[in-house]
Amino acid sequence: MRKKIIDAHIHLDAYREEDRAAILQEAEDDGIDRLISVSSGLASSRVNLALSKEYPQVLTAFGYHPEQPLPPEEELADLLQFIRQNSEEMSAVGEVGLPYYLIKDDPSLPLEPYIELLEAFIQLASELDAPLALHAVYEDAPLVCGLLEKHSIQDAHFHWFKGDDKTVERMKQNGYYISVTPDVLYKPKIQKLARDYPLDQMMVETDGPWPFEGPFLHQVTHPKMIHQSVDRIAALKGRAVSSVYRQLYANTTRFYRIS
């Protein structure tokens, strides 16, 4: 059996049913101890809640993915109510953040309503004493750091982070976590981030079913890909693989309060 690790950010609800079933059935043999399944909206949150009740290795986060049109007011109200009602069943509020890619494709879209939406989720996380699973990259990341600082939020996980060196230093100092995807095997910028970011503020993820390139081209994204990520992180940091496994596992259990 492989050393155990946790996929800190995956969209299990977005997989084809047969692929999801295979992932969950194979998880123990693949050394995947837990999977943090993040949500993209109300329907997604409901599916993830059901998965977490059926499979003990699935932990879930409830939220609204920012790379989509804003939710109608009634749907947002229902989602916020759902999160409050099921807060004991979740590990975090997420996936929430700002729509970098959406606005890149359509610069006419206003950012302010998305900032207001994110702030509502940040306030909810503070109210519920829950960690945040964040989508905040490039120019959006400093804005999100500002909102977190405004509300004195420390338990922030910037998944698949990309951004400038100044923001990276700010995140380090604030104690925020990042997670590294399998593209650490073939993307120099991600390799640099993995080399420079403190290991005790790092996790690993797949963001599945998002597809990868390099050695994973044309493959269904699977949590077991994380083992290759861990090997590469250990090489980049000049650390023993076994110690990197232990640290990443400890980080994820600590951040997501996994007992």
Secondary structure as GFF3:
##gff-version 3
##sequence-region A 1 259
A	DSSP	beta_strand	5	10	.	.	.	ID=ss1
A	DSSP	three_ten_helix	12	14	.	.	.	ID=ss2
A	DSSP	alpha_helix	17	26	.	.	.	ID=ss3
A	DSSP	beta_strand	32	37	.	.	.	ID=ss4
A	DSSP	alpha_helix	42	54	.	.	.	ID=ss5
A	DSSP	beta_strand	58	62	.	.	.	ID=ss6
A	DSSP	alpha_helix	73	85	.	.	.	ID=ss7
A	DSSP	three_ten_helix	87	89	.	.	.	ID=ss8
A	DSSP	beta_strand	92	97	.	.	.	ID=ss9
A	DSSP	alpha_helix	100	105	.	.	.	ID=ss10
A	DSSP	alpha_helix	112	128	.	.	.	ID=ss11
A	DSSP	beta_strand	132	135	.	.	.	ID=ss12
A	DSSP	alpha_helix	140	150	.	.	.	ID=ss13
A	DSSP	beta_strand	156	159	.	.	.	ID=ss14
A	DSSP	alpha_helix	165	174	.	.	.	ID=ss15
A	DSSP	beta_strand	177	180	.	.	.	ID=ss16
A	DSSP	three_ten_helix	182	185	.	.	.	ID=ss17
A	DSSP	alpha_helix	188	196	.	.	.	ID=ss18
A	DSSP	three_ten_helix	199	201	.	.	.	ID=ss19
A	DSSP	beta_strand	202	204	.	.	.	ID=ss20
A	DSSP	three_ten_helix	214	216	.	.	.	ID=ss21
A	DSSP	three_ten_helix	223	225	.	.	.	ID=ss22
A	DSSP	alpha_helix	226	237	.	.	.	ID=ss23
A	DSSP	alpha_helix	241	255	.	.	.	ID=ss24
###
